[in-house]
Amino acid sequence: MNPLSHGHRTALSVNVNKVALVRNTRHLGIPSVLRAARLCLQAGANGITVHPRPDERHIRASDVHELAQLMKDWPDREYNIEGNPSQNLMDFIRQVRPHQATFVPDSEDQFTSDHGWSFPQDAARLAPLTAECQALGVRVSLFMDPVPAQMAQARAVGADRVELYTEPYAAAWGTERQALQLERYRAAAQAALDVGLGVNAGHDLNRDNLAAFVRGVPGVLEVSIGHALIADALELGYAATVQAYQACIDNGFENS
């Protein structure tokens, strides 16, 4: 059974890329990515996410394997590795066999993820890679823009889930466009559910906008949060920050 498959409450997966980014500015090994992950798990995070890019500007290959070993001590939590399956991602999937592989259409020099897959253009290359992951026992989530018409095509290539790219929602927070953006995500999530896809979400979710998102978007199984969470942890500490984000999720459900 997948560790995050029980119950409907949205799970929190902590992306530790930014811990690695700070560490890599010196040669001292601090802050420790492994210790950050352990502290987040101890505080109640439901999973750990990494996005190892080919240039290793933050997460390194060694981090991927060390975290895989750590996650064996937490059998009820989930390990999610994301990246472009046409670059270095598939080697990690074959070696580590995480619970979930999130396919993201990044270029090698891309600053950060900023768009989802497009269909039918990407279907032919994604279908065999999706099938390979599933043969290894790894669930596949596709990073997608909130376009309802694309969800059936994501399901057609074999995906188990989609991760809705939430930057447009975050950018509209506190403006007159907020309600319109939230409706886009509600419609996309419902379209995904209607064709049998699970729904994840991530990118620029934070303590301000998270509760409203999980309240307004149906069936969100998991949110992956890195930049804002690690920034908050610089001020609050890992444990208090994880608990604060879990409280946001609880607030979204209690008031839905």
N, C-alpha and C positions, 0 to 999 in steps of 0.2 A: 504494500500500500504506500502511495506517495505520502510523505510526512505532512503535506499541507492540504490533503484532500478531505480531511474530516471537518465537518461543520461548515457553516457559511461565512463566518466572520472573516474579514479581510486579513490576510497574513502580512507581516512586515518583514521584508528582506532588506538587510542593510548592505549597501554597496560600499566596499572599503577601498575603492580606487584612490580617493583623495588622501587617505592615510599613506598609501604607497607613494603618491606624488610628493608629499612633504619629506618622507624618508629619503627619496632619491636625490634630494638636493644636497645631501652630505653622504659620507661613507661610514656613518656610525651605526647604522641599523635601527635608528629611532626616528620617528615612532614605529613601533612594531605592528605590522599588519596582522600577524598572528594573535598578538595580545589584544588588539582592537577587536578582532572578531570574537575572541573568547569572552571579553567583557560584555560585548553586545549580546551574545548568546546567554550569558549568565543573567543579564538584565531582562531577558524575555523576548529577544528578537526571534522570529520564526525561521529565519534563514539568512544566508550570506550570499551576496552577489559579487562577482568580479567580471571585469571586462578587460582581458589581457590583449593589448594592441601589439602589432608586430614590432614596433620600435621600443617596447618595454618602457615607455615614458612614465608609467606608474606601476601597474601590476606586472611582475616578472613571472617567467615560467616557474621558478622555484616557489613563488607565492602560491600559484595554482595547486601545486602538489602538496605543499605544507598545509594549506587549508583543507585539502581533501582528507589528509590524515586527521586533522583536528575534527572534522565533521563526523568522523567515525565514532567519536566520543559523544555525539549528539544525534542519536539515530532518529529522534522525532523532529529534527530540523532539516531544512532543505539547502542544498548547494546548487546555485544557479550560475552557470558560466555563459556570458554573452559575448557576441562578436560577429564578425563577418565570416560565414562558413567558407568563403572563397579565399580567405587569408589563412590565419593560424588556428582558427577555432576548432576545426575538426580533429586535429592532432590531440588537442586537450580532451575533447570528448571521448576519443578512442582510448586514451590512456587513463583518464580519471573516471569516466562514466558518472557524471553528476546526476542529480535528480532531474534537472532541467537544463536544456540548451536554448538560449534565446538568440535567434538569428537577427542580426542588425545590419542594414546595408551601408556600413561606413566605408569610406575610402581610407587608405593607409595613413594619410596625413590629415585626416579630418580632426578638427578641434574637439568636437563633441557630437554625439548623435543628434541629427536634426531633421530626419524624415524617415518614413517607413517604406516597406516594400511596395511595389506596384504590380498589379496584375492586369492583363496576362503576361506582361513583359518578363517578369521574374519567375514565372511558374516552372519552366523547363529545368532551370538549374536548382531550384529549391526542392522539387519533388524527390529526387533520388537521395539528397542529403538528409531530408526529413526521414525518409524510409530507413536510411542507415542508422540514424540516431535511435529510432524506435526499435530497430533490431538489437541495439545494444542496451535496451531498457531505459532509454533516456527520453523524457517528455520534451516536445518541441513547441516553443512559443515563437511567433513571428512578430517583430516590431512593426506596428502598423499605424498609419494616420487614421483619424476617426472618420472613416468614409464607409457608411453602411454597405454600399454596393460591393465593396472589396471583400467583405467577410466570407461570403460563400465561396469565393475563389481561394481564399486562404485555407478554408476547410478542404477544398478540392485537391490541394497539393499535399494533404495529409497532416496538417498542423493539428496539434492538440489544443493549443491556446493562441491567443493574440495578446501582445502587450501594447496597449494604446499609448501612443506618444503624447504626453500631456503638456508639453511646453506651451502650446497655444492657449490652453486653459489657464495655466499659471500666469502667462503674460496678460491675460484679460482680467485677472483677479482685481477686484476693487474698481473696475471701470463699468461703463454701461454695456460692455460686450460680455460681461461675466455670465449672465443667464443664457445668452445665445450659445456661448462656447460650451457651457455645461450641457445644454440640450444636444449639441453635436455628439458629445461623448455618450450621453444616455442612449441616443439612437444607434450609435455604432455598437455599443455594448449589447443592446437588445438584438441587433442584427446578428452579432456573433453568437449569442445564446440561442437564437432561433435555428441556427444551422449546426448546433452541437459543439461549439467552441467554448472553452473556458476563457475568462477575461482576466488579464493582468493589466497593470498600468505603471507608468513611471516617466520621469523627467521633470524636474523643478517642482515636484510636490514638496510641501513644507508644512510647518505647524499652523500656518494661517489658512491654507486652502485645502488641507487633506480631509478634514471632517466633512466639509460640504461636498467633496468629490465622492467619497464612499457613500454618503447619504443620497446623492442624486443620481448615481450611475449604478444600474442593477448588476448584481452578480459578480462584483470584483473580488476575485479570489486572492490576489496578491498585489501589493505595491512594492516596487523596488526603489529605494531612496538612498542617495549617496551624498551629493554636494551639500544640500541644506542640512542634512542630519549631521554630517561630520563638522560643518561650520558651527552648528549649535553645540556640538560636543566640546569644541574648543572652549566654550564658556561654561557649559553646564556639567561636563563629564559624560562619558559614554552611558553609564547606567541611567542617570536622570534623563538624558536625551531619549534613549530608547523608550523609557517609561512614558515620557511626554508624547511621543509619537503613537504609542499604543493607546494612550488616553484619547488622542484625536480620533483614532479609528473607533474606539468605544463610543465616543460622543456622536460620531456619524451614525452608528447603528442605533443607539438609544433614542435618537431624535428623528429617525427615519419613519 
